[in-house]
Amino acid sequence: MIMEEAIPPVFKKRFQVLLDDEYDHFIESINQPPAHFIRINSLKINIESGLHRLEELNISATPLPWYSAGFRVSGNYKQLPFTREYSLGYYYIQEGGSMLPPLALNPKPHHLVLDLCAAPGSKTTQLAQMMNNQGAIIANDRVFRRITSLGHNLQLCGVINTLVLCEDGRHLSTRIPHKFDRVLIDAPCTASGHLRSKPHQFSIKDFQRIKGIQTLQKGLITSGFRLLKPGGHLVYSTCSLHPEENEAVIHHLLSHSPDAGIVHPNVPGLKSHPGLTHWEDTQYHETLHDCLRVYPHENNTDSFFIALIRKEN
Amino acid sequence: MRKPKSSPLIVDEEWESHVWDLLFTQFGIPKLKGYRFLLSGKKRIRLISEVASTLLPDVPYTGSSGLYIGEYSPRAVRLTMDGAMLLGQYATKQIIHLTAEQAKEWMQGESINYENKQRGYVIVYHKEDILGCGSLSQGILHSFVPKTRRPKHP
């Protein structure tokens, strides 16, 4: 848990501006213990049987309104990683907000999908599940040691439609000749949206990193968009609250790519705020209103930013 | 950053047919459509969807593509836990069922007593769950559950 006093003043001021009259609810929610979530891996067990097994393990599971395989868990859930069912890959522990970017991307079983920043594989394995292990996914991460955990999770979940690549995502468009139906960029970020679940990661130093990380994020979205087929969709997401890592990056893409357009993601059951169209002295594209800002006080998850972008024909 | 080494990766129809023949002979698993086998290193068989396999020539190999389903030898395939879970549902022979107590021990990597006429690699079930692949010889069922997958509360 994090107390309001522990938030550095520079962050507090930002959050007050961002959240306006909802700031108190936001603070109240981040002072609560984080909720716990799992995904039933339907590549290995059907949802009904998965729920039945959870009952036998004395774990209560409440379905998430926005995803039929996602559940908020309570009761004996801390024992889950030590059970046979977990070893067999029936369940995957994944934060509720982290399930949103693949849902916004909505891949179909025949699609060719690129996951540009894939490790440790939560969203890749969810994409494979949504595609029913059909089509193909290229899962890329530039850090080789993270590929090990990605490989482990793909194996655990029984994924067979994925190739793993270890390249700098910013230069991938020059390395592989394919064009993709769907591209997911869950970009490296300061993770300021994890205030509740990972408060120990929350540091004033992150604020000083924003500029550098924004350069990386702009490089990734430019490269990812180049790898998209005309008519294809790209999701850019972060678990950061800072507009510099979110709206500013999308604004950069829209300003340099006339064939890029924002689409409102269709995630029924999710409560969200629209993206910002201005921040401090900067005015962004009006269409950024169609991005999603997800806050903990509305869905009991960590914060997320999600933009769905279409490449026009 | 350490860069991955490229490994030789074989997608060879003759060898693939040989692997399917072994699976049929050992377990009665028929040849399934839409899958391709890769050989990673000297022994590791990885299984990949046919669509994904068409991308292989353009993707430098990192060792993690596809699902590691078994270890190859010219006379038999030893299925991994995930290989048994994926392909074992099609098996018609070399199948054994464990009791709750036996399953508990076996999942912790222990060899257990199991009197049975069958010999060699077997698909191991407990109720409706496929737990993996074991080796049966002289009344002992050996476990190949990897250390990282042994549950503390099986």
Interface residues (C-beta under 8 A of the other chain):
Chain A: K44 Q79 F82 T83 R84 Y86 S87 L88 G89 L112 N133 Q134 G135 A136 I137 I138 R142 V143 F144 R145 I147 T148 L150 G151 H152 L154 Q155 L156 G158 V159 I160 N161 T162 L163 V164 L165 C166 E167 I176 P177 H178
Chain B: M1 R2 K3 P4 Y35 L47 I48 S49 V51 A52 T54 L55 L56 D58 V59 P60 T62 G63 S64 S65 G66 L67 Y68 M81 D82 M85 L86 A103 M107 D129 L131 V145 T148 R149 R150 P151 K152 H153 P154
